[in-house]
Amino acid sequence: MSDSTQATPTHEPDRNRWVVRLEGELAHLDYSVAGGVMTIHHTIVPKPLGGRGIAGSLVRAALDQARADGLKVRPDCPYAASWMDKHPEYGDLRA
């Protein structure tokens, strides 16, 4: 198992994103917040980092933050929407 699967997302609230920096690459999830709703716009993982669960860890981090902040979530990003469908424990967050 590669140690990259252990990459922990870092929140950059001033840039409205969660990031994973690994092996010289940057994976990120971009979002905005308005009216009590976090909208997830994009989840981007460069090909060299693909298949390691990084996108899922970014979505989970964003959803956990939304829950902590009392926000609902609108997953405009197809990956985030699919991830939420597969994890019903986050279903209560859907806007």
Phi, psi and omega in degrees: 000134180283145178291346180292338177292345180267006181301129181258126178297146177244134180274133173240078186298330178292342179247006181051054179203159170249141184225154167230121175255124186204133175053038179075009181246158178235116171259144182206157174238124181255139181215168170223161179230129176205137176057036178077015181233128171270121175258121177270117185270313186213145167234114186241124175232118178301147182310319180299340181257358184297155175076015183247004180083011183291319179300316178298322179292326177293315180296314180301316180298316180295318180292321177297321177294316178302316179298315181298327181270000179073029182260153167271167184230133172247107181274086176290335177288125181302322179296313181297320179297315179296318180299316179296322178298327182274352182232080185299342178295348177254003183301330180293346181274345184299132178279000000 
